[in-house]
Amino acid sequence: MKSQWNTAWLLLLALKAFGLKEGDPVASMGLRCFHMLPSGVMNCTWSTADVNATYVLFYQNHKYPPRGTHRVQAEQGQNWQVVTRTQVKMGEEYSVWLEVQHAAGVEVSKKLNFSLEEIVKPPVPELNPVEVSSSGAMVRWENPYWLENIPDPPLVCELRYKTSTDAVWTWVGVERVKQEGHKLEQLDSFTWYEVQARCIPERGQGFWSEWSSPHTFRTPEAAPLSQVDVWRKVRLAENSEPRFYLLWKPLEPEAARGNILNYTVDFWDRHQTTVASLVCACCSVPVPPAASYAQVSAYNSVGKTPPAGLSLEQTDLPGPWEVQVLVAENLGLNVTWKFSPRPGEAQPKQFVVEWREEIYEESPGWIRSPVGSSRAFLRGNFRPKVPYLVSVYAVYTQGSNSSAPVRAYVREGVPSVGPQAVRGRSVSPTVLLISWEEIPLANRHGHLTHYTIYLNSSTSRNLKVYRTIGARERSYALKGLEPQSSYHLWMTGSTSAGEGLPTPELEFHTPGAKWQVYLAAFLSVGFLLILAVIVVFLKREWFLSICHKVLPQWCWERVPDPGHSLVIIKMDSQGAALTKDASCLSPPPKPPDEPEILTITEPAPPQVISPARVVFSDYEKHFLPTLEELQRLT
């Protein structure tokens, strides 16, 4: 038995070696044939084409075997072959197979047996202009060649349609499509559509025709749906006063259902009195100063939307808090918040999440979130390395209240400049105090994480790096420096994306140590002098008594007036005592003769101008006796 299998295997190898035909009972090589109308040719195709192989198509008319067998060789690399209409006839049976010749041998596909009626492919139908109305769109088509040449069997067709912006088709099968036409219903208003048709013989013999060229049409307008999305923004005027603007988003095409002509805007004050009524284009208008409430409506040629209202007041009712913004890479921003209403007070109608660029004055974007939610995802057209401010508002009937804004970046970059105005001041020969100003917001390109100081000494090649400086710091003390040394210093700022550009180098010199000794001596002497003054002031009575005992009296006498001087008085008393002693030794003097009395008439005194009042300065007053000294004299 084993020898029989070996013999069969060797025979198969011999057949392949001599290039004899070998049919493949499994694969058909994807061979298919179509009778194309109106050309009448037979087009046969197969799945693949090997450039190193030769493909030969065989077709045989069963009416004239073997004389009716023909072969056609396809061009190299071609996976199809056309048989002209003169070689085939309607009503006759044919067999078709494919032979592939390559280096490994010859492969032959399975035979296809058919008549031309069974492989017919009808011509592409011709669509007429679509008849559009408010109730739908009527689609009609024609196939004049089939009606004139092959009236039996008739063709059945199917349709497919979609909006011009959509990629998915909606199919309408043959069981729903009438031959005279089909009406498409439940279409969106004021929307562009595309429609196509294809046909097949009624009894299912043959193949579907190709799809017709797409025919486009637009449905008529209708009154717009839904409300306009209204919000407001605040902008500082030239006098730094806030100026409010009313904003709204243009309606989406599905809601506009036509060309929006204009918008009507009405403003009221707190007493429901009309402040202003405007008709304007999209999508911003200044708010009158007295306005407290606004509403907006959009209208087209058919109708208008219900008015959308917004309270412009700022309420003291609770607002969201603990707002956090997380970045979803290449998607947007994920915003979360917390909200706790006060018991017994009004509840918000909804939340509004607003975002705007912090540097440039552009209109903000916003989305609405229902009450009870605590998160929202922002899919705006965010730019990388640009700071955005995100705020969450609780919207009440009486007004709104917002959270504190949070700065966010969708993608961070490195700072384009270093810290500004870097300065250094020597505190001691070994300590330098560095101060700086923060990097401008437009140049940060992200959240600053820390600053880095690089220090290089002219006497040492070791570069010192200080990386532990927080982003909120504005000064840093460099310690452990060498006295009387030269240093070069520069700084950088860093974000999560990396380290930014450095500042220009700052050169400084540390002072020597001698001035420190002089400064210490000067401070010590000054301290001792101040201490001595304080002690003298507190013990001034004791010091005065010591001075009275040690110094001569004329040194501490306050009033050097001979008439009131204690020294002169003492000397006068001593002189009187000496005169008394001398009288005891000599005789008393002879009394003088009685004087002659003369009468003298004095003339009237001349008018004397009183001298100007002498004004004593504090210096003269210093030498006047005090009240205590006058009392001792008396």
Residue pairs with C-beta under 8 A, 6 or more apart in sequence:
15 22
16 22
16 104
16 105
19 105
19 106
20 106
21 99
21 106
21 108
22 105
22 106
22 107
22 108
23 108
23 110
24 107
24 108
24 109
24 110
25 110
27 109
27 110
28 109
28 110
28 112
29 46
29 47
29 48
29 98
29 100
29 107
29 109
30 45
30 46
30 47
30 48
31 44
31 45
31 46
31 96
31 97
31 98
31 109
31 110
31 112
32 44
32 45
32 46
32 112
33 42
33 43
33 44
33 45
33 96
33 112
33 114
33 119
34 42
34 43
34 44
34 119
34 120
34 121
34 207
35 41
35 42
35 88
35 116
35 117
35 119
35 120
35 121
35 206
36 42
36 43
36 121
37 120
37 121
37 122
37 123
37 145
37 146
37 149
37 150
38 123
38 145
38 149
39 85
40 85
41 82
41 83
41 84
41 85
42 59
42 82
42 83
42 85
42 87
42 88
42 116
42 119
43 80
43 81
43 82
43 83
44 57
44 59
44 80
44 81
44 82
44 83
44 96
44 98
45 79
45 80
46 55
46 79
46 80
46 98
46 109
47 79
48 79
49 55
49 74
49 77
49 78
49 79
50 100
50 102
51 76
51 77
52 102
52 103
53 100
53 101
53 102
54 73
54 76
54 100
54 101
54 102
55 73
55 74
55 78
55 79
55 81
55 98
55 99
55 100
56 71
56 72
56 73
56 74
56 98
56 99
56 100
56 101
57 71
57 72
57 73
57 74
57 81
57 83
57 96
57 98
58 69
58 70
58 71
58 96
58 97
58 98
58 99
59 69
59 70
59 72
59 83
59 87
59 88
59 94
59 95
59 96
60 66
60 68
60 69
60 70
60 94
60 95
60 96
61 68
61 69
61 92
61 93
61 94
62 68
62 92
62 93
62 94
62 95
63 92
63 93
70 87
72 81
72 83
74 80
74 81
88 94
88 116
89 116
90 115
90 116
90 117
91 115
91 116
91 117
92 115
92 116
93 113
93 114
93 115
94 113
94 114
94 115
94 116
95 111
95 112
95 113
96 111
96 112
96 114
97 108
97 109
97 110
97 111
97 112
98 108
98 109
99 106
99 107
99 108
99 109
100 106
100 107
100 108
100 109
117 205
117 206
118 205
118 206
119 206
119 207
120 150
120 201
120 205
120 206
120 207
121 206
121 207
121 208
121 209
122 143
122 146
122 155
122 199
122 200
122 201
122 206
122 209
123 143
123 145
123 146
123 209
124 198
124 209
124 210
124 211
124 212
124 213
125 141
125 142
125 143
125 155
125 157
125 197
125 198
125 199
125 209
125 212
126 141
126 142
126 143
126 144
126 212
127 139
127 140
127 141
127 195
127 196
127 197
127 212
127 213
127 215
128 140
128 141
128 142
129 215
129 217
130 137
130 138
130 139
130 195
130 215
130 217
131 137
131 138
131 140
132 217
132 218
132 219
132 220
133 220
134 220
134 222
135 185
136 183
136 184
136 185
136 186
136 187
137 183
137 184
137 187
137 193
137 195
137 217
137 219
138 181
138 182
138 183
138 184
139 159
139 161
139 181
139 182
139 183
139 184
139 195
139 197
139 215
140 180
140 181
141 157
141 181
141 197
141 212
143 155
143 199
146 155
146 199
153 201
153 202
153 203
153 205
154 179
154 201
154 202
155 179
155 199
155 200
155 201
155 202
156 174
156 177
156 179
156 199
156 200
156 201
156 202
157 174
157 177
157 179
157 197
157 198
157 199
157 200
158 171
158 172
158 173
158 174
158 177
158 197
158 198
158 199
159 171
159 172
159 177
159 182
159 184
159 195
159 196
159 197
160 169
160 170
160 171
160 172
160 195
160 196
160 211
161 169
161 170
161 172
161 184
161 193
161 194
161 195
161 196
162 168
162 169
162 170
162 193
162 194
163 188
163 191
163 192
163 193
163 194
164 191
164 192
164 193
164 194
164 216
165 192
172 182
172 184
174 200
176 182
184 193
184 195
187 193
187 219
188 219
188 254
188 257
189 219
189 220
189 221
189 222
189 257
189 258
190 218
190 219
190 220
190 221
190 222
190 253
190 256
190 257
190 258
190 259
191 218
191 219
191 253
191 254
192 216
192 217
192 218
193 216
193 217
193 218
193 219
194 214
194 215
194 216
195 214
195 215
195 217
196 211
196 212
196 213
196 214
196 215
197 211
197 212
198 208
198 209
198 210
198 211
198 212
199 208
199 209
200 206
200 207
200 208
200 209
221 257
221 258
221 259
221 300
221 301
221 302
222 257
222 258
222 302
222 303
223 257
223 258
223 300
223 302
223 303
223 304
224 251
224 255
224 256
224 257
224 258
224 260
224 298
224 299
224 300
224 303
224 304
224 305
225 254
225 255
225 257
225 305
226 251
226 255
226 305
227 305
227 306
227 307
227 308
228 248
228 249
228 251
228 263
228 296
228 297
228 298
228 305
228 308
229 248
229 249
229 308
229 366
229 368
230 246
230 247
230 248
230 294
230 295
230 296
230 308
230 309
230 310
231 246
231 247
231 248
231 310
231 352
231 354
231 364
231 366
232 244
232 245
232 246
232 247
232 287
232 294
232 310
232 312
233 244
233 245
233 247
233 356
233 363
233 364
234 242
234 243
234 244
234 245
235 242
235 243
235 245
235 361
236 242
236 243
237 243
243 286
244 286
244 287
244 312
245 284
245 285
245 286
245 287
246 265
246 284
246 285
246 286
246 287
246 294
246 296
246 310
246 312
247 283
247 284
247 363
247 364
248 263
248 282
248 283
248 284
248 296
248 308
249 283
250 256
250 260
250 282
250 283
251 260
251 298
251 305
255 305
256 298
256 300
257 300
257 302
258 300
258 301
258 302
259 300
259 301
260 282
260 298
260 299
260 300
261 299
261 300
261 301
262 279
262 280
262 281
262 298
262 299
263 279
263 280
263 281
263 282
263 283
263 296
263 297
263 298
263 299
264 277
264 278
264 279
264 296
264 297
264 299
264 304
265 276
265 277
265 278
265 279
265 280
265 285
265 294
265 295
265 296
266 274
266 276
266 277
266 278
266 294
266 295
266 307
267 274
267 275
267 276
267 277
267 287
267 288
267 291
267 293
267 294
268 274
268 275
268 291
268 292
268 293
268 294
269 275
269 290
269 291
269 292
269 293
270 292
275 288
275 290
275 291
276 288
276 291
278 285
284 363
287 294
287 312
291 312
292 311
292 312
292 313
293 309
293 310
293 311
293 312
294 309
294 310
294 312
295 307
295 308
295 309
295 310
296 307
296 308
297 304
297 305
297 306
297 307
297 308
298 304
298 305
299 305
311 395
311 396
311 397
311 398
311 399
311 400
312 399
313 398
313 399
313 400
314 399
314 400
314 401
315 396
315 398
315 399
315 400
315 401
316 401
317 342
317 345
317 346
317 348
317 394
317 396
317 398
317 399
317 401
318 339
318 340
318 341
318 342
318 345
318 394
318 401
319 339
319 392
319 393
319 394
319 400
319 401
319 402
319 403
320 337
320 338
320 339
320 351
320 392
320 393
320 394
320 402
320 403
321 337
321 338
321 339
321 340
321 403
322 337
322 338
323 335
323 336
323 337
323 390
323 391
323 392
323 403
323 404
323 406
324 335
324 336
324 337
324 406
325 333
325 334
325 335
325 390
325 406
325 408
326 333
326 334
326 336
327 333
327 334
327 408
327 409
327 410
327 411
328 334
328 377
329 411
331 377
331 379
332 377
332 378
332 379
332 380
332 382
332 410
333 355
333 377
333 378
333 380
333 382
333 388
333 390
333 408
333 410
334 375
334 376
334 377
334 378
335 353
335 375
335 376
335 377
335 378
335 390
335 392
336 374
336 375
337 351
337 374
337 375
337 392
337 403
338 374
339 348
339 351
339 374
339 394
341 347
341 348
346 396
346 397
346 398
347 371
347 396
348 371
348 394
348 395
348 396
349 371
349 395
349 396
349 397
350 368
350 369
350 370
350 371
350 395
351 368
351 369
351 370
351 371
351 373
351 376
351 392
351 393
351 394
351 395
352 366
352 367
352 368
352 369
352 392
352 393
352 395
352 400
353 366
353 367
353 368
353 369
353 376
353 378
353 390
353 391
353 392
353 393
354 364
354 365
354 366
354 390
354 391
354 392
354 393
354 402
355 364
355 365
355 366
355 378
355 380
355 388
355 389
355 390
355 391
355 408
356 362
356 363
356 364
356 365
356 388
356 389
357 383
357 386
357 387
357 388
357 389
358 387
358 388
358 389
358 407
358 441
359 386
359 387
359 441
359 442
365 378
365 380
367 376
367 378
369 375
369 376
378 390
382 388
382 410
383 410
384 409
384 410
384 411
384 412
384 413
385 409
385 411
385 412
385 413
385 445
385 446
386 409
387 407
387 408
387 409
387 441
387 444
388 407
388 408
388 409
388 410
389 405
389 406
389 407
389 408
390 405
390 406
390 407
390 408
391 402
391 403
391 404
391 405
391 406
392 402
392 403
393 400
393 401
393 402
393 403
394 400
394 401
394 402
407 447
409 445
409 446
409 447
412 445
412 446
412 447
412 495
412 496
412 497
413 445
413 446
413 495
413 497
414 445
414 446
414 494
414 495
414 497
414 498
414 499
414 500
414 501
415 439
415 443
415 444
415 445
415 446
415 448
415 492
415 493
415 494
415 495
415 500
415 501
416 443
416 445
416 500
416 501
417 439
417 440
417 443
417 500
417 501
417 503
418 439
418 490
418 491
418 492
418 493
418 500
418 501
418 502
418 503
419 436
419 437
419 438
419 439
419 451
419 491
419 492
419 493
419 503
420 436
420 437
420 438
420 439
420 440
421 436
421 437
422 434
422 435
422 436
422 489
422 491
422 503
422 506
423 434
423 435
423 436
423 506
424 432
424 433
424 434
424 435
424 489
424 506
424 508
425 432
425 433
425 435
426 432
426 433
426 508
426 510
426 511
427 433
427 477
428 516
429 481
429 483
429 484
429 510
429 511
429 512
429 513
429 516
430 479
430 480
430 481
430 482
430 483
430 510
431 477
431 478
431 479
431 481
432 477
432 478
432 481
432 487
432 508
432 510
433 475
433 476
433 477
433 478
434 453
434 475
434 476
434 477
434 478
434 489
434 491
435 474
435 475
436 451
436 474
436 475
436 491
437 474
438 448
438 474
439 448
439 493
439 500
444 493
444 495
445 495
445 497
445 500
446 495
446 496
446 497
447 471
447 495
447 496
448 471
448 493
448 494
448 495
449 471
449 494
449 495
449 496
450 467
450 468
450 469
450 470
450 471
450 493
450 494
451 469
451 470
451 471
451 473
451 476
451 491
451 492
451 493
451 494
452 465
452 466
452 467
452 469
452 491
452 492
452 493
452 494
452 499
453 465
453 466
453 469
453 476
453 478
453 489
453 490
453 491
454 463
454 464
454 465
454 466
454 489
454 490
454 491
454 492
454 502
455 463
455 464
455 465
455 466
455 478
455 487
455 488
455 489
456 463
456 464
456 487
456 488
456 489
457 482
457 485
457 486
457 487
457 488
458 485
458 486
458 487
458 488
459 482
459 485
459 486
466 476
466 478
469 476
471 493
478 489
481 487
481 510
482 510
483 510
483 511
483 512
483 513
484 509
484 510
484 511
484 512
485 509
485 510
486 507
486 508
486 509
487 507
487 508
487 509
487 510
488 505
488 506
488 507
489 505
489 506
489 507
489 508
490 502
490 503
490 504
490 505
490 506
491 502
491 503
492 499
492 500
492 501
492 502
492 503
493 499
493 500
494 500
536 543
544 556
547 555
547 556
548 556
553 566
553 567
554 560
554 567
557 565
557 566
557 567
558 622
558 623
558 625
558 626
558 629
559 565
559 623
559 624
559 625
559 629
560 623
561 623
561 625
562 568
564 625
564 629
564 633
625 633
